[in-house]
Amino acid sequence: MSSVALNLILDKISSADKDFRYMATSDLARELKSSHLVLDDFETQKIISAVLKQLNDSSGDISGLANTCLGTLVGKVDAKHLDSMCAVLLDQMKGDKDGMRRDIAYLGVKTVIQNIGVYEHARVTALGAAEFLGPRLMACVVDDKEEVTLNGYDLLLVFLTQHGPLFPDMCAIADTCVGEFDNARPGIRKKAMQCLGKMAASLPGKHFDGLCRKILENMRQHPGTSAMNKVQTMMMAMSYIARGAGYRMDAHIQELLSLCFDFVGAALEDEDGVDLVESCLVVLELCVSKCPGSTENKRSDIAKVAGRCIRYDPNYAADSDMEEDEPLVDSDMGDEEEQEEEDYDDEDAFSDDDDSSWKVRRAASKLICTEVKQYPTHVSDLYDLLQPILIKRAISEREDTVRQDIFNSYLELLKVVDADSKDDELVQKFDRDAEDVVVKFARLVKKQTVQTKCCVYKALHSMVVMRPALFSLVLPKLSSDIVACLQEDSAFALQVQVLECIEAGFDGMPGPDNEEDLVKISEEVLECAKKKYFASAAIALKTCRRLVHLIRPDVSQPVPQNLAGLVLPLFLTISDVLSVSDKPQEVKNAAIDCAAESLAWMGDLLEGTQVEALAKDFAAMPSNTKRAKIQGPSEDYTGHLPRLKDIVAVLIEKLNNETTRLSALRALKKIIDSPLHLDVQDALDDAISSIKSYLKKLDRQLRILSVETLSSVITCKDGALGSEELNSIIDELAPLISDDLGVSNAVMDFLENAADTHPDMAFSMLERVFSNIQQLMSSPTLQKASLEKLRGFLSKTLNQIPAHRQEVIEKMFNFGMQANSKNASIAAATCVAQLAQPSQDACHFVEREVLEAIKNPAQDVRIFCLYCIKDMGVYQFSLNKEAELRQAVLDCLPEEATSEAAAIALGGLASKNRSDHLDFVLGNLSQTGDKKNQYHMLKALNEGLEIVSSNDACNLDPSKIKRIVEILIERNTDDQNNEEVRSIIADCYGHASLIAPDVVLPTFGEQLKSPDSRSKIMALMGLRNATLESEHRIDDLLATTWIPEALQLMSDPDVSVRRAATLLLSLAAHNKFKLVAPLLATSTPPLLEQTKPDPNLVRVINLGPFKHKVDDGLEQRKSAFDCLGILISKCWNRLPEHDAIADAIVSGCTDQYDVKLKCHDLMISIAHQDPILLLSRLERMVDPFTSTLTAKVKSDAVRQEVDRNEDMIRSCLRAVDALERIEGASDVIGWKTFIDTCVKSKPLLDKYMGIVRERKQAEGI
């Protein structure tokens, strides 16, 4: 802006014309927002003077614009001018006699403070502003005028809220705030307390502790209710301090809890003690939420106090809380008695304006809710105390707001019960009372407010989801109220809640017990499905899906006569919703899903003359205002009745809409797969071309669903598709076989169905896709599940065409001969063996071909043949030339390229029943000969035992198992064995235990107690291999005896033994958590010990002029942190010693590279599950994080070192991002300084923002 333009604006600002002043001020505000505006000192002073003058303008609009200019000026001026501007405003606020001008000055300063630190390129930082604003605000706070003091505290509160840790001389202002506790003006006391709360996290530790001790000591000097108002003020102050300080309250928690208990007990006896009790309960709630570890030992006492306070209602004489010996529900109560009781309740349900006891009950309910959230694993202990209290108060409470809080507490309790469903004791307690509770809620809902009804239905919904049978119990009592709620169009939130409850109830009902109530509710649900409010319409349509199975429980039986009248309205509703194109997406998808469910279960009723019969059933139902619109079937009306082909045609039309395409495909597939075998073939002819076109789309889910739908079409049309049309579909599908593995599996299912329905085309189909199958088998990403799917398809197809079996096997064999990768060879060999197994001729053909091809000098060919030999053993081929095959395998053993495959092949032969190959292997192992040969024999034995342990068709004599164990134990003691050999021996040991646990497991005990570390490690590794993901008969033995005994070795003196025990705990927790769940209390402490560096395990190696340190404990620490990560993800709430775990992770951040990376991940995991635990350790993380983020690689570092350093920085920044999002992290001074000066500094800011963007993108934000 030029000087001329500026002078012109300033001249107009001084105009006597109000409009001129307004426009000039508006122009100035616009110019000040420009990023290109640069002001010198003279221009700045002129603008400040003009703006300050305009603030006091007689026009409120002009004054408001000037206030806006003040906020913008903060980003344009330097510290000197900002200081002078604040000085003028504060002087006016303190000294002006005009109250309005004082208020204007106060608002101006507030605007300035709110804009400090907001502008990125501001010339004044928040720290710089604090230096001159702090003393001025302090002067306002101690001013003699109460109004100035109040405004000063308000301004101070604004500054502390935004930049609390930067305020100078915080100790002095804290002491000043404490001095205001005796101020006669409540507003000043409250503002002072709020300022204390904002400073609590930033005060120096000694001063904070002294402040807390001073307040607690003052409260202790006034026991009982002798100085209730003073104690209540200090208790309120402690609530603000606890809210702001968080974890810093740990040192004072026990004393504070004791005082709260004492004051609550005394104040409840005093009619004027309501406010004090409320403050005490608020403090208790904050202690539980902010310091759960320190309050855990008092959780029972806290629950008792909350339970006593939630019943506190001294002004309600006719307390509706039931006597202890009164049953919760009187099942014999008649309708008249029930009505009398309701009238009695209504008369007593008064709300006295002077009654403030509701504050106590509200605070108590929030305390209970917080306690349940913080201690979910201890809810079983508190359930009997809290659940009856909550139910009784939910029924008898007079204040709606309190009742909502009580229901929220009960919902939190239900959430814990549902999440901890493995706790049998807790589940039994819930089931014991569930029926009584839902019936009581059903009675409560009558004649209540909308808010209360929402709470009741939300609770019922949660309970019905957990126990579906409960809905049938309360349906007769709730039916009339449900109908009334669904008819109330002004309460959409209530409608949604009721519909969700109905949906859950319909989903779990085995059948309609009360058909009359079901019909009344269903009619209203159908009406809701047509409403404009999309949330209720969508849920109503989802409820209709559940209704379908109630109308017709058994698809093979006709619809019950009393419910037949619902069929036509259901289909009419679906048709109406589907025909409207401008419905929200959620409603469209729900309508399509509902149509699919209805047609798949009752579509046969829309064929032929049955539609007219439905119309008659509908007309014959009892009339009401809704049914009166339809007078029964007539010729005109019959023409508009829904038909099967019409609804299917609408669904096919939805395929053309990109937003409904997926839902429509799912719907068509469901209709096609219907057990009713609906006649929709003609309609499907039009859909096939559209579905084929989707196979070329990029959307993976769309491609998979399209293939699955085509597979259903093939089955539905049952051979009706012509060969030309089928071939065109296969041509489209063939390239997808080697596509994404999910798509590939779907294509395999299609080809299986096609072979079943078109057996005459099975061989030609196989020929058309064989090249694509070869591509899939050559894929390096081929997974076991996909290979099994492929083998299943080939096997079923050849069963349709047995005459071509040998031809297909020969093709597959030739492909294996040409395979140029190990994965392709293994896949081809497996397919060859499985395809040949049903035919003895094919087996002998494969045997001859292998014996011939293995003579080929090409390594890939021989490797393929060796894998074929292995699979011959797996599939138990009946062979004619086993001796020749074994000799061919032995000939391949000495060659390095084929030795591994040869050992595997020998193991496959050894797995055959009633063969001497296993004896041959054991005989070689018994000899003390060539170590290399023994290594190959161990590999063969391991492969054979693995096959036998996982193949039910294989069996092994226990005597051989005993001999195998003896040989393994003997081989394990060989001092010349390397790590790999010992690992193979342990694998064999584990597989043998799976085959004959009664024989092998007793030897584990001997090895675990052996003084030799090698024996212990072999037993531990063997137990690892015996711990499978799937269920096995050995599991009970492992859980009760061997794993508990093995995990005791986590404290063994040998680090290798400790590492083997740690790896066992990791694998057991990952594969089958139930095996180690009872052992967490005893296993966690020694595990945490393994995370600490041991100086005794560090060796120094002299390399001439250099020295190299080797840490033999590094691998153990990595294993320990890996195990800790598994336990944290599996069962954080069940782990003991949370504080010790967090300390170990914080210490790990100072360890070596690999340990740091793992600790960063663990910190992120805990930050999501227990953020308060890490909040108290933020300051301890500053130093290790700073050293990690500022570490520099050497100037001559290689690329690998640079990449490792970058990975470390990114890992650390991810942990920083997770910790920064913890509520209250910004109040920790050391952490906030670290974020501002290190993380958000120039070198790291871009990387940090990139991490934040990645996280938001992953979360879908």
Salt bridges, closest charged atoms under 4 A:
ASP27 OD1 - ARG30 NH1 3.12
ASP41 OD2 - LYS80 NZ 3.86
ASP57 OD2 - ARG21 NE 2.70
ASP78 OD1 - HIS81 ND1 2.71
ASP78 OD2 - ARG123 NH2 3.77
ASP83 OD1 - ARG136 NE 2.92
ASP96 OD2 - ARG101 NE 2.65
GLU146 OE1 - ARG185 NH1 3.66
GLU147 OE1 - ARG102 NH2 3.26
ASP154 OD2 - LYS110 NZ 3.65
ASP154 OD1 - LYS191 NZ 3.06
ASP175 OD1 - HIS207 NE2 3.10
ASP209 OD1 - HIS252 NE2 3.05
GLU217 OE1 - ARG220 NH1 2.22
GLU255 OE2 - ARG220 NH2 1.33
GLU269 OE2 - ARG308 NH2 3.00
ASP275 OD1 - LYS359 NZ 3.79
GLU278 OE2 - ARG362 NH2 3.29
GLU296 OE2 - HIS378 NE2 2.72
ASP313 OD1 - ARG361 NH1 3.26
ASP313 OD2 - ARG393 NH2 3.68
ASP313 OD1 - ARG398 NH2 2.59
ASP321 OD1 - ARG393 NH1 3.93
GLU324 OE2 - LYS392 NZ 3.58
GLU338 OE2 - LYS446 NZ 3.13
GLU341 OE2 - ARG443 NH2 2.96
GLU342 OE2 - LYS446 NZ 3.89
ASP343 OD1 - LYS447 NZ 3.97
ASP355 OD2 - ARG398 NH2 2.93
ASP381 OD2 - ARG299 NH2 3.96
ASP384 OD2 - LYS429 NZ 3.50
ASP384 OD1 - ARG432 NH2 2.93
GLU397 OE1 - ARG361 NE 2.66
GLU397 OE1 - ARG393 NH2 2.84
GLU412 OE1 - LYS415 NZ 3.64
GLU425 OE2 - LYS429 NZ 3.42
ASP431 OD1 - ARG467 NE 2.66
ASP433 OD2 - ARG432 NH2 3.22
ASP481 OD1 - LYS453 NZ 2.97
ASP489 OD1 - LYS531 NZ 2.69
GLU503 OE2 - ARG546 NH2 3.55
ASP507 OD1 - ARG546 NE 3.56
ASP517 OD1 - LYS520 NZ 3.87
GLU523 OE2 - ARG627 NH2 1.78
GLU524 OE2 - LYS626 NZ 2.95
GLU597 OE1 - ARG545 NH2 3.40
GLU597 OE2 - HIS549 NE2 2.59
GLU597 OE1 - LYS670 NZ 3.53
ASP604 OD1 - ARG552 NH1 2.74
GLU612 OE2 - ARG643 NH2 2.95
ASP673 OD2 - LYS669 NZ 2.93
ASP685 OD1 - LYS717 NZ 2.98
ASP731 OD1 - ARG768 NH2 2.60
GLU732 OE2 - LYS696 NZ 3.94
ASP739 OD2 - ARG703 NH2 3.06
ASP740 OD1 - ARG700 NE 2.72
ASP749 OD1 - LYS789 NZ 2.99
GLU752 OE1 - LYS796 NZ 3.11
GLU767 OE2 - LYS811 NZ 3.63
GLU807 OE1 - HIS804 ND1 3.38
ASP871 OD1 - LYS870 NZ 3.76
GLU882 OE2 - LYS912 NZ 3.64
GLU882 OE1 - HIS917 NE2 2.71
GLU895 OE2 - ARG862 NH1 2.87
GLU900 OE2 - LYS822 NZ 3.55
ASP916 OD1 - ARG886 NH1 3.62
ASP916 OD1 - HIS917 ND1 3.93
ASP919 OD1 - LYS960 NZ 3.58
GLU943 OE2 - LYS870 NZ 3.88
GLU970 OE2 - ARG971 NH2 3.83
ASP974 OD2 - LYS931 NZ 2.29
ASP975 OD1 - ARG1014 NH1 2.32
ASP1012 OD2 - ARG1014 NH2 3.11
GLU1031 OE1 - LYS1074 NZ 3.15
ASP1035 OD2 - LYS1072 NZ 2.64
ASP1052 OD1 - LYS1016 NZ 2.83
GLU1089 OE2 - LYS1092 NZ 3.13
ASP1111 OD2 - ARG1117 NH2 2.81
ASP1112 OD2 - ARG1099 NE 2.67
GLU1115 OE1 - ARG1059 NH2 3.95
GLU1115 OE2 - LYS1118 NZ 3.33
ASP1122 OD1 - LYS1158 NZ 3.76
ASP1139 OD1 - ARG1177 NH2 3.23
ASP1143 OD1 - ARG1177 NE 2.73
ASP1143 OD1 - ARG1180 NH1 2.94
ASP1151 OD2 - ARG1117 NE 2.73
ASP1154 OD2 - LYS1118 NZ 3.32
ASP1170 OD2 - HIS1138 ND1 3.88
ASP1203 OD1 - ARG1199 NE 3.45
GLU1206 OE2 - LYS1247 NZ 3.09
ASP1217 OD2 - ARG1221 NE 3.78
ASP1217 OD2 - ARG1255 NE 2.87
ASP1236 OD2 - LYS1232 NZ 3.75
GLU1254 OE2 - ARG1210 NH2 2.99
GLU1259 OE2 - ARG1221 NH1 3.77
GLU1259 OE1 - ARG1255 NH1 3.70
